[in-house]
Amino acid sequence: MAAAMKAGLGWLGLRAAGAVLRAAAPAGVVVPVRTKKKKPSVPEWARELSPEEKEKRLRALVARMPEDRMERMFYMASTADIIDPYVPPEGDARLTSLSKDGVVQKMQKLKQTAASQLALRKIKDHDLDFSTKTFPEKAQEIFIEAHNCLANFNKQKLHSLVTERCYPEMVRGNRYKTIRWKFVESLEPPRVVHVRCESVMNRGNLYGQVTVRMHTRQILAIYDRFGRLMYGGEQVPKDVLEYVVFEKYLVNPYGTWRMHGKIVPEWAPPKDPIVKTVLIPGPTLEPSQEYEEMK
Amino acid sequence: MAARWAAGAGNACVRGLLGWARPERWLAASSLFPLSCIHTSCTALQQIGKWEKKNRIVYPPQLPGEPRRPAEIYHCRREIKYSKDKMWYLAKLIKGMSIDQALAQLEFSDKKGAKVIKEVLLEAQELAVKKHNVEFKSNLHIAESLTGRGRYTKRIRYHAKGMFGIMKIVRCHYFVKLVEGPPPPPEPPKTGFDQAKEYVQQLRSRTLVNTL
């Protein structure tokens, strides 16, 4: 290596080499040594500031710790629950239109509730095409599409038709089952019964929820993993009265109306039992006790 | 020195992959959106065995005229600390029995593997009722029951006079398939008359070659 260095120097020329070395570290110059870092003195204009202001400025000077950068951004595309759920009137769809009560129920208009009107106005501010007359048909289309996707396990499309709160409710327990669902007809035209508009987390982060009443006839059959009928029947159409809530993220310009959930009233008739018998475990007995004694 | 370095690295690994970071400090100082639930899971590395995957097949819905398909439930336990040859005796014992009879036999068997197999059967029964739409938990019988070799590790067994042997730590897997329905009737033993019939049938089914 020494030989190579000598050879290199020889090639440069001794004088040139000397010049290079002298330029790198000229003789007679003192290399500056860093003095002790003093605290920055408060300038004249800053002396009258309040202690909060001083703290703020000091904090701005200090370098950001890595812990601040660990915030995780998330995007809420839907609310977690139905805001102010609609309470359906008792005996809905049970009274004929011939009786007086039936006519009164039929004549119930949205205009009676002030909160719904307010919310409707807010929604119309953000979504210009919204109208209580045209929305129910679109809502029913979304409803039918969503249930068809559920039957076909088309998860991609289902996510675009149904909010994140509704998706697990719809899909839970269905992985190894076959679902056959068919929409036969609509017995009454769907109508909007309830509108709410709410901001979540920050002010102005608006989500609109619209409840649509649907009285329809549907066919549902669920088969288990082995193809045996678990619930319902393919030849048995059932009349169903539902209050379906649709939601839209209003502030998002690309938001769409999606199914958010269903409202089940307390007076709803009980569902059909499943085909198999289920064991309900009794009380645990001591070896000496008998069941008759326990009763 | 190399051993010490390896031990040090091992210790660091034992503390955790992120031993240098302390998440409790971050969480305390964070604002509205704390660093919770990072979805990490090691399931990509663990292999799901073929027996477990048999529970995932979905049959198409049956037509109304077809006979009802019996439910089949596959269950297994891996890496049981027992020998596969000793476990085989128990597996052969319960093959073809109804589940209640099998549980009864295993409860009063003196072998170590009997306890393990009993637990596996009870787990499988519960799974059948909860997940696979089996109506009656006693209406199951054992269609297949197998043992398989698990992972063996070698260790040194120290003998006298500085002699040693290499011993194998032996593990096994146990597989069971429960099918809904009563157990199939056992095959009747072959009588002399059946053997004679077969012999006569063989004679009759001979073909003559190279003749008129």
Interface residues (C-beta under 8 A of the other chain):
Chain A: M65 E67 D68 M70 E71 R72 M73 F74 Y176 K177 T178 R180 A221 Y223 D224 R225 F226 G227 R228 L229 M230 K276 T277 L279
Chain B: R25 W26 A29 S30 S31 F33 L35 R56 I57 V58 Y59 P60 P61 Q62 R68 R69 P70 A71 E72 V129 K131 H132 N133 E135 F136 K137
